[in-house]
Amino acid sequence: MRFIVATVCLLFFSCNESIISSRNKSDIPFSIVIHGGAGTILKENMTNELEKAYLNKLEEAIRVGYSLLENGASSQEAVEKSINIMEDSPLFNAGKGAVLNSNSEVELDASFMNGKTLDAGAISGASSIKNPISAAIAVMENSPHVMLSGKGADTFAAIQGLDSVPNSYFITERRLNALKKVKKYKTAYFFKNGLYENLNQLYGTVGCVALDKEGNISAGTSTGGMTNKKWNRIGDAPIIGAGTYANNKSCGVSATGWGEFFIRSVAAHDIANLVEYKKISIKDAARIVIHEKIAVLGGSGGVIAIDSKGNVAMEMNTKGMYRAHMDSKGNFSVKIYSDD
């Protein structure tokens, strides 16, 4: 009799524990957010066709990542595949369609960070890697290093079996015209109304941050950098802590904008510190760094971020930022302008 009672109790508690575990699993607020760059993006300068193209591509990218998360995939996979979609599109300054340096060539930067392990990988100044974010992840997983650059990054990616393409693959007429415009002004920046303005800030870096059902955060960023850049200039995108950061204890961040200011502000890591140590909300942390630090220094741009509870920030000090967000409840938003 005691054996029967004990068995019934064991089955009851096992079933109950299973139900609770299942309920907790389904309650995990997985989430994903992407950006396609921030800058002087004005509706009056956007054709209906181009606006629709951006909205459609942003939706495609985020739904790919969301579907993976919904089906139990890792945040790492969701970040990589979402960014791949944008890297393969000529609409964004990453991969296909990246901006050109002063020699009319493309130099690609990317980084990735895993918030569970704090492992990270990055590449900079690459010229033949079709999907730079995948190369950054390969550096993290298959090398003892965090960052590879130039020909070394290209060689490593090829050894890893990643797709290599000629530099001409990345070049588009749109970016050639942008380079001509910048060279006309002799610099990527001009002085106006007491501030330096970036001629190429309309065309932005891409990034993604995701929180999966296991509670793990990942962040990634990919870019072609700055139009007319010289001397193998490197911005914030491949620098862990500046353009990309992820930590399960706080949040994940991907930045876009005038990279020099994000480097000087260690922007992504600063946001994470405000969340972890000062217990500031992710939205307030992003606002403080973007408006009270970077903007005060004279920099422009934006960030996307997700904290460990699935809360999201999409903050900018520019006229717009291509961005989209989906959460575990299926809520979806895709926006371009700052007043959306």
Sequence and secondary structure as in RCSB ss.txt:
>XXXX:A:sequence
MRFIVATVCLLFFSCNESIISSRNKSDIPFSIVIHGGAGTILKENMTNELEKAYLNKLEEAIRVGYSLLENGASS
QEAVEKSINIMEDSPLFNAGKGAVLNSNSEVELDASFMNGKTLDAGAISGASSIKNPISAAIAVMENSPHVMLSG
KGADTFAAIQGLDSVPNSYFITERRLNALKKVKKYKTAYFFKNGLYENLNQLYGTVGCVALDKEGNISAGTSTGG
MTNKKWNRIGDAPIIGAGTYANNKSCGVSATGWGEFFIRSVAAHDIANLVEYKKISIKDAARIVIHEKIAVLGGS
GGVIAIDSKGNVAMEMNTKGMYRAHMDSKGNFSVKIYSDD
>XXXX:A:secstr
 HHHHHHHHHHHHHHHHHHHHHHHHHH   EEEEEEEEE   GGG  HHHHHHHHHHHHHHHHHHHHHHHTT  H
HHHHHHHHHHHHTSTTSSSSTT    TTS   EEEEEEETTT  EEEEEEESSBS HHHHHHHHHHHSS SEEEH
HHHHHHHHHTT  B  GGGG  HHHHHHHHHHHHTTSSEEEETTEEEETTTTS  EEEEEE TTS EEEEEEE  
 TT  TT   STTSBTTTEEE TTSEEEEEEE HHHHHHHTHHHHHHHHHHHS   HHHHHHIIIIIIIHHHT  
EEEEEEETTS EEEEESSSEEEEEEEETT  EEEEEETT 
